Amino acid sequence: MVVDILVALGEPTRLAVMRHLWEHGETCACELMPRLGVSQSRVSRHMQVLRQAGLVDSRRDAQRVLYRINPELPPRLSAVLDAVMAVEAGKDRS
């Protein structure tokens, strides 16, 4: 399972999505598209990989799909995500 998370986070766009969710919380796919500079289908594909890895979940709100970090992520996997996000945040300070 840890390997699945690391593989999912190894792609730069997915890592950017996770960082956005980490910093801003629940977000609509429509907000991710311009922020990441990718199409709706590309966002959907990346979100599918993140969902399959257990990192995110989603819910429908009328026409929109809202994504968030999976609140039921097991503690050891949450610790892996915390560590990756800490490294990413540290890159901004360098």
C-alpha positions in Angstrom: 0.0 0.0 0.0 2.8 2.4 0.8 4.3 1.6 -2.7 1.0 2.4 -4.3 0.9 5.9 -2.6 4.5 6.6 -3.6 3.9 5.6 -7.2 0.7 7.8 -7.3 2.7 10.7 -5.9 5.6 10.1 -8.2 3.8 11.9 -11.1 4.2 15.7 -10.9 0.6 16.6 -11.7 -0.8 14.2 -9.1 1.7 15.5 -6.5 0.5 19.1 -7.3 -3.1 18.0 -6.9 -2.3 16.4 -3.5 -0.4 19.5 -2.4 -3.4 21.7 -3.4 -5.8 19.5 -1.4 -3.4 19.5 1.5 -3.2 23.3 1.6 -6.8 24.2 0.6 -9.0 21.2 1.5 -11.9 20.0 -0.5 -11.7 21.3 -4.1 -13.8 21.0 -7.2 -12.2 19.5 -10.3 -13.2 22.7 -12.1 -10.8 24.6 -9.9 -7.9 22.2 -10.5 -8.0 22.4 -14.2 -6.8 26.0 -14.6 -4.5 25.8 -11.6 -2.7 22.8 -13.1 -3.1 23.7 -16.8 -4.7 20.4 -17.7 -8.0 19.3 -19.3 -11.0 18.0 -17.4 -10.3 14.5 -18.7 -6.7 14.7 -17.6 -7.8 15.8 -14.1 -10.3 12.9 -14.0 -7.6 10.4 -14.9 -5.2 11.7 -12.3 -8.0 11.7 -9.7 -8.8 8.1 -10.5 -5.2 7.0 -9.8 -5.3 8.9 -6.5 -8.6 7.3 -5.5 -7.3 3.9 -6.4 -4.3 4.5 -4.2 -6.7 5.4 -1.4 -5.4 9.0 -1.1 -8.5 10.9 -2.1 -12.2 10.5 -2.0 -14.9 12.4 -3.9 -18.5 13.5 -3.6 -21.0 15.0 -6.0 -22.4 18.4 -5.4 -25.0 18.9 -8.1 -22.9 19.2 -11.3 -19.5 19.4 -9.5 -17.3 16.7 -8.2 -15.5 17.7 -5.0 -12.3 16.0 -4.0 -10.5 15.8 -0.6 -7.8 13.9 1.0 -9.2 10.6 2.3 -10.1 11.2 6.0 -10.0 7.5 6.6 -6.4 7.1 5.4 -4.7 4.6 7.8 -2.3 6.3 10.3 0.8 4.8 8.8 -0.2 5.9 5.3 -1.2 9.3 6.5 2.3 9.6 8.0 3.8 8.8 4.6 1.7 11.5 3.0 2.6 14.0 5.8 6.3 13.3 5.1 6.0 13.8 1.4 4.0 17.1 1.9 6.6 18.3 4.4 9.3 17.8 1.8 7.3 19.6 -0.8 6.6 22.5 1.5 10.3 22.7 2.3 11.1 23.1 -1.4 9.3 26.5 -1.4 11.6 27.7 1.4 14.8 26.7 -0.3 
